[in-house]
Amino acid sequence: MPENRYAELVLLVLEPSSMIRKLISRYCQELGISQLDFMENGSLALAEMPRRQPDVVISALYLEDMSSDELLTRIRSTAALAATPFILLSSETRFDKLDPLRQAGVTAILQKPFTSHEFQLGLEHALQQMNQGEISLDDGADISDLRVLIVDDSTLARRHTRRLLNQMGLERFVEAGNGEEALACLHQQDFDLIVTDLNMPAMDGEQLVRHIRQDNARAIPILMITSEENESRLAAVHQAGVSAICDKPFAGDELRQTLLRMLQI
């Protein structure tokens, strides 16, 4: 990046509101961003992205031909585009509407109407994600042999978590779709770190943590990555014995700092 960290960014924006498009154009002009493409629908964007790959995709929650979670899922499922930062613009606040996007690895969520400062913060999260390949846990520690169990009922979310951890130097992964599958894995082998979601079928993250802590496995660091906002549920998770909680969406450096504290390396 040049001295102006934003000058070379290529942004792809999918937003039906002309007012919001004008707002984004003004904010980009203030930040020195000149490479700004507006597209009308998700299908057109998906067709164009491989030819002119954007640095950041910015999308409204609802598009004329698909939902933003479908768009993000297809982006994350395409190898050449999977790491592209994705910023959601929405006036929606309901958990069930936003959680699929958090699960799929949205970079930031900007609530409409958003300020210039909030827009810039979203881009900062995107820049951190773009530079995650440069983020390691600790240059002096050999962490490649650490065994990690990733637990989430979303295949896309597991893939996203695995990619972020791999960029930090972790290489050995086992995946489970819920707490019951995770316990079966724990009975078969030992792990140095467990990364789990909270809301899962069959056995959720809180129940999994309680089972692990009751099974004389107190030394295993357990990181919960969740979009849960209910304070009583989060308090129960802490009481169950989780080592740390990381909110979705999260920045790469935030995850790095959390893991450094948990693994003490």
N, C-alpha and C positions, 0 to 999 in steps of 0.2 A: 504493500500500500504506500502511496506517496504521502507527503505531509498532510494533505487533506485525505483522511482515511476513507472517505466516502466517494471520492471523485471518480474512481474507476468501477464502482459498483454498477452492475446491470440488474435492474429491477423489472420483474414482470408483475403487473397488477391486474387482477380480475375483480372488478367492482362495478355493479350496475348503476350506482348513484352518481350522477354527474357532479353533484356537490362534493361528494367524498373524493372523486377523482381530481377535482380542482384543488381540494385541500391537500391531497398528496403531492400534486404537482408543485404547489407553493412550498411545502415543507422540503421537498427534494431540491428545489431551487435554492432555498436557504442553506442547505447542506452541501451545495455544489455538485449534486447528482444530475447528470444530463442524459444518461442512458436509461430511459424510462419507457417501457412498452405497456400499453393498455390493450387488453384483449376482452372480447365479449363473452366467451364461454369456455368451459373446461376442455371440451373436445379440441377446439382450435389451439388452446394453450399446449395440450399434450402432444399435438401434432407438430407444433413449432419448436418446443423446448429442445429436442435433440439437435436441431439445426442451429439454433441460437440459444445456447444454454444460459439461463439467467443465474446470477449469483444468489438472488433472493426472490422467492415467490410471495406475493402479498395477495390474499384472497378474502372476499366477503364470505359469510357463512353460507348463503344461498346463491347459487348461480342459475342461469336460465335452463341449463341442460343437465346439471348434476349438482349434488351437494358438495360442500368443501371437503367433507371427510372422505367421500369417494375420490375426489381429485387427489387428496393427500395420500390415500392408500395406493393409488396407481403410481404416484410419483415415488413413494417409498418402495414400491415393488419393482421399479425399473432400475437396474444396476447403475446405469450411467447417471441417474438423477437422484438416487436414494439419499445422498447426503445434502441435498439442496435445502437450505433453511426455508421454513414456511411460516409466515406471519399471518395470523387470522384477524380479520376485522369483523367485529360483531357487537350488536346491542343486546344479544342474548346472554342471559346469566344463569339459565337453568343447567344444573349439573348433567342431566341426561343428554342434553344437546351438545355440550362442550367436551364431555369426557371422552367420546370416541376420538376426537382430534388430539387430545392430550395423550391418549393411549398410542396413537399412531406417530407421535413424535413431533407435534407442533412446536415451533421454536419460541413463539410469543403470541399472546392474545391481547389485542388492543380493543378496549371497549369504546364503541362509538358514543358520543363524539370524543375523539382523542386529541390531545394537544401536540404541539411540535416537540416538546420534551419527551412525551410518551412515545411518539413515533421514533425519535432518535434512540431511546432506550431499546425499542424493539430491534432496530438495526444493530445496536451494540451486541445484543444477544445473537443476532445472525452472524456478526463478525467473529464472535467467540466460537460459534459452531463451525464456521469455515476454517478456523485455525486450530481445531481440536486435534488435528494430526500432529501438531507441534506440542501438545500437552501430554506430558508423561507424569506418572505419579511421583517418581523419584529417580533421577539419573543414576544414583549410586546404589540403588536396591534392585536385586534380581527378583522381579515379580512375575516373570513369565510362567513359572511353575505353580503359581497359586491356582487352586482349583475353585471354580466359581459355579454355584448353582443359581440359575435364573428361573424365577417362578412367576408366570403370568399366563392368564387364559387367552391373551391376544398374541397370536403368532407374530404380528407386525410389531407389537410392543417389545416382545422378546428380541426380535431381530434388531430393533433400534437400540435397545440397551446393550446387546452384545457388541454392536458396532462401536458404540461409544467406549465401552470398556476395552475393546481390542485396540482402539486408537491410543489408549493410555498405557498399553504394554501388556495387558492381560491376554492370555492365549488359550487357557484350558477351561472349557465351558461344558456344562450339562444343562439341559432345559427341561422344565416341567410345566404342565398346563394348569395345575392347581395344587393346593396344599397336600392332598392325598398322594398325588404323584411325587411331590417333593419328598415326603416322608419315606416313600418307597426307595427313592434315590439315596436318601441318607442312610438307609439300612444296608445299602449295597456298597457304599464307599464314603470316604471322609471328604469334607470340603473345608476350604480356608475362608470362604466368604459366601453369604447367601444374599441375593438381591431379589426382593419379592414385591409383588403388587399387593394391594389390600383387598379389593373387591374381586372375588373369584368364586365360581361355583364349587360345590362339593365340600371344600374346606377353604375358607378365606385366609388372608394373610395374618390376621390377629390369632386365629385358631392355630395356624401353623407355628407362629412364634411361641405360643403357650406350650404346644406339644414338644417343640425343640428344647425349650428351657426346662421342662419337666423331665426330659429324657437325659439329664446329666450332660447336656451339650452346651453348657453355658459359655464356653470359650469361643464359640463360633460367632464372628461378627455378622449381624443381620441388618441390612439396609432395606428400608421400605420406601419404594418410589410410588407415590400416589397423588391423585388429584382430589382426594377426599378433603372436604372443608368443614365437616361436622366436628366441632371441638370435643364433644364427648366421645366420639369414636376414636379420635386421635389420642385422647387421654388414655383410653382403654388399651390402645396399641402400645403406648409408652409403658403402661403398667404390666403388660404382658412380657416385656423384656426386650423390645427392639433396641438395637444399638443406635440407630439414627433414622430420621425420616427426611426424604428429599421430595419437594413438591414438583409436580408436573405443571407446566413445562419448566425445565431447569437448564441452566447454562453449564457448559463443560467444565469451567473452572470451579463452579459450585460443587459439582459432583466430585471433582478431583480433591478439593479441600475436605469434603466429607469423608472420602475414602482414606485420605491421609490420617485423619483423626482416628478412624475406626481401626485401621490396620497398623497404626503406630510405626510408620516407616519414614 
